[in-house]
Amino acid sequence: MWIEENNKLKRTFEFSNFVEAFGFMSQVAILAEKMDHHPNWSNVYNKVEIELTTHDAGNIVTENDRKLAAAIDQVIGDA
C-alpha cells in the first residue's frame, strides 16, 4: 500500500530474491520512461523502496505520481 508522507508517495516491495526485485525494477523503469516521470528508489537484495514526488511542481505529490503508482501496482498485480 502506498503511503503519502512528507510530500512523497512511498512504498516498499519485497520479492523472493534479487533477480525478481531487479526484474520488477526493469519493468518499472520502462513504465517511468514512457510516462516521463521517474521514481526515487533503492534496492537491497529482495527489497525495492520507491518514493514518488514531482520535482517540477515543487516536490509535492501530483496526479503524475498517482498515475505512476497505479501503473506500478499493475506490474505486481496489486491494482
N, C-alpha and C positions, 0 to 999 in steps of 0.2 A: 504494500500500500504506500502511495506517495504521501509525504508529509510536507506541508508548507511551513517553513520556518526560516526566519532571518532573510526574507525576500528571496527564498530559493525553494524549489520543489526538490525533495530528496527521497532517495530510495536505495536500499541495499538489496542486491540479488545474490543468492547463494546457489551454487551448482555442485555437481558431483565431483568435479575435478577441474584442473586448469584448462584443459582442452575445451570443455563445454563453456567455461567462462569466456575464453578467448573467442570461440565461435559466436557467442552472443554479442560480444563487443564488435566483432566484424559486421554482424547484421545491423547493429545499431549505427555503426559508422556509415554504412551505406544509406540508411534512412536519414541520418543527420545531414549528410552531404546533399541528398536530394531536396531536403527541406531548407537547406542553407541555414541551419540552426544547430549549433554544436554544443555538446554537453561538457561540463567539467566532470571528470571521472577518474577513478583509480581502481586498480586491480591488484589483489594479493591472493595468489593461488586460486581458490574457487569462489572468491567474493568480488563483486563489482559494485562499487559505490558510485552513484550518479547524482549530480546536482545540476538543476536547470534554472537558469536565470537569463534575462535578456539584457545584455550589456548596453546595447544601443538605446534602451529605454531607461537607463539609469540604474541598472542592476536590480530590477524588480521582476516578479513573475507576471508574464503576459500570456495572451492566448497562444502565442508561438510555443511557449514552454508546455502548456497544457496539451497542445496537439502532439508535440514530440513525446510527451509522457504517455499519451494514449497509444501512439504508434509503437512505442517500446513495449507497452503491456501486450499488444497484439503479437509481438515477436515471441513472447513466452506463453501466449495463450491465456493471459490473465485479464482479458478485456470483458 
